[in-house]
Amino acid sequence: MEPAAPQDPRIAVVTGAGSGIGRAVALELLAAGWSVALAGRRVEALEETASLASARGGATLCVRTDVARPDDVAALFAAVRERFGRLDLLFNNAGTFGPGGVPVEELPYDAWRHVVDTNLNGAFLCAQAAFRQMKEQEPRGGRIINNGSISAHAPRPHSVAYTATKHALTGLTKSLSLDGRPYRIAVGQIDIGNAATDMTARMQSGILQANGELASEPVMDVADVARTVRHMAELPLEANVQFATVLATNMPYVGRG
Ligand SMILES: NC(=O)c1ccc[n+]([C@@H]2O[C@H](COP(=O)([O-])OP(=O)(O)OC[C@H]3O[C@@H](n4cnc5c(N)ncnc54)[C@H](OP(=O)(O)O)[C@@H]3O)[C@@H](O)[C@H]2O)c1
């Protein structure tokens, strides 16, 4: 059977598009001709991403969105429907590490809740809205890529909220992947280790290891993550990268460090 031709222009939502991995993925997709809705809490950061896109690339739409707020998420996907009429890809990327270095017994409940609301509840809300749109539209279907982490597999010290939410994202990915089958909705996950962004600035200055020592860790270029996400995004819907692990080659993880 011939794979279905991708829609042109293809429409994506990227959350957390004002910095780091989200910005790099948005720019990679725009350069490839996708139209991209840029979502995040800081509109000026989203507008900066839009201004970095090549004039020959796809269209942008900046939507101020706190992914932890159901009304914001509903408004984001309504704006995408209104402007572009359909949705081919959600890159569920917005996330926070939360307060680093706080032992579990000292972590305030509000801090736990903030990480869960952002990383897990936000990803659920965006995936649910994307799912509804992709199920309804003609031609039917689309793709969701969740941004997990190496922390979806193994924790760093004092990272209980981040690690718990990233493990939970793996369950979200698997459930959505199964539930999406009847509707041509493909769902996959990218698990990244040490891409150089604001969130990983501490990796280079020294971060707590499991043996109690501080050590600087290798990082990789976000552009390499962006190319991987684009590859996942541009597969025909009949094919899916279920899980991809992309990490700085020499970071501590494989081989017990
Ligand atoms: N860098 C890595 O090596 C690495 C490794 C594994 C996983 N990840 C994951 O990659 C994703 C992006 O991280 P990054 O490294 O690119 O760090 P980053 O530059 O800090 O990006 C995080 C983005 O999420 C957005 N965000 C945070 N809370 C939000 C909310 N409530 N609503 C909407 N947007 C929100 C932020 O924008 P606003 O502040 O404007 O809202 C920001 O653009 C995260 O999910 C992270 O867990 C990164």
The ligand as a MOL file (V3000), in Angstrom:
LIG
                    3D

  0  0  0     0  0            999 V3000
M  V30 BEGIN CTAB
M  V30 COUNTS 48 52 0 0 0
M  V30 BEGIN ATOM
M  V30 1 N 17.8150 19.8650 27.7190 0
M  V30 2 C 17.8590 18.5660 27.9800 0
M  V30 3 O 18.9120 17.9300 27.9490 0
M  V30 4 C 16.5990 17.8040 28.2780 0
M  V30 5 C 16.7300 16.4730 28.6230 0
M  V30 6 C 15.5970 15.7340 28.8470 0
M  V30 7 C 14.3520 16.3150 28.7170 0
M  V30 8 N 14.2530 17.6210 28.3960 0 CHG=1
M  V30 9 C 12.9170 18.1890 28.2720 0
M  V30 10 O 12.8600 19.0960 27.1950 0
M  V30 11 C 11.8180 20.0490 27.4280 0
M  V30 12 C 12.3530 21.4300 27.1180 0
M  V30 13 O 13.4260 21.7040 27.9850 0
M  V30 14 P 14.6710 22.6350 27.5800 0
M  V30 15 O 15.9060 21.8690 27.9140 0
M  V30 16 O 14.4930 23.1740 26.2100 0 CHG=-1
M  V30 17 O 14.5580 23.7680 28.6960 0
M  V30 18 P 13.9860 25.2570 28.6720 0
M  V30 19 O 14.7430 26.0930 27.7240 0
M  V30 20 O 13.8970 25.6490 30.1070 0
M  V30 21 O 12.5120 25.0720 28.0600 0
M  V30 22 C 11.3720 24.8450 28.7970 0
M  V30 23 C 10.2310 25.5050 28.0370 0
M  V30 24 O 8.9900 25.1160 28.6240 0
M  V30 25 C 8.1930 26.2740 28.7150 0
M  V30 26 N 7.2830 26.1100 29.8450 0
M  V30 27 C 7.5900 25.8440 31.1480 0
M  V30 28 N 6.4730 25.8040 31.8910 0
M  V30 29 C 5.4430 26.0430 31.0370 0
M  V30 30 C 4.0370 26.1540 31.1960 0
M  V30 31 N 3.4500 25.9920 32.3940 0
M  V30 32 N 3.2940 26.4220 30.1100 0
M  V30 33 C 3.8640 26.5890 28.8960 0
M  V30 34 N 5.1800 26.4980 28.6840 0
M  V30 35 C 5.9510 26.2400 29.7430 0
M  V30 36 C 9.1280 27.4460 28.9240 0
M  V30 37 O 8.5870 28.6280 28.3930 0
M  V30 38 P 7.8560 29.7630 29.3030 0
M  V30 39 O 8.6930 29.9350 30.5300 0
M  V30 40 O 7.8200 30.9510 28.4050 0
M  V30 41 O 6.4930 29.2370 29.5750 0
M  V30 42 C 10.3280 27.0200 28.0920 0
M  V30 43 O 10.2500 27.5250 26.7720 0
M  V30 44 C 11.3510 19.8100 28.8790 0
M  V30 45 O 10.1820 19.0410 28.8790 0
M  V30 46 C 12.5000 19.0090 29.4790 0
M  V30 47 O 12.0850 18.1970 30.5530 0
M  V30 48 C 15.3580 18.3980 28.1910 0
M  V30 END ATOM
M  V30 BEGIN BOND
M  V30 1 1 1 2
M  V30 2 2 2 3
M  V30 3 1 2 4
M  V30 4 1 4 5
M  V30 5 2 4 48
M  V30 6 2 5 6
M  V30 7 1 6 7
M  V30 8 2 7 8
M  V30 9 1 8 9
M  V30 10 1 8 48
M  V30 11 1 9 10
M  V30 12 1 9 46
M  V30 13 1 10 11
M  V30 14 1 11 12
M  V30 15 1 11 44
M  V30 16 1 12 13
M  V30 17 1 13 14
M  V30 18 2 14 15
M  V30 19 1 14 16
M  V30 20 1 14 17
M  V30 21 1 17 18
M  V30 22 2 18 19
M  V30 23 1 18 20
M  V30 24 1 18 21
M  V30 25 1 21 22
M  V30 26 1 22 23
M  V30 27 1 23 24
M  V30 28 1 23 42
M  V30 29 1 24 25
M  V30 30 1 25 26
M  V30 31 1 25 36
M  V30 32 1 26 27
M  V30 33 1 26 35
M  V30 34 2 27 28
M  V30 35 1 28 29
M  V30 36 1 29 30
M  V30 37 2 29 35
M  V30 38 1 30 31
M  V30 39 2 30 32
M  V30 40 1 32 33
M  V30 41 2 33 34
M  V30 42 1 34 35
M  V30 43 1 36 37
M  V30 44 1 36 42
M  V30 45 1 37 38
M  V30 46 2 38 39
M  V30 47 1 38 40
M  V30 48 1 38 41
M  V30 49 1 42 43
M  V30 50 1 44 45
M  V30 51 1 44 46
M  V30 52 1 46 47
M  V30 END BOND
M  V30 END CTAB
M  END
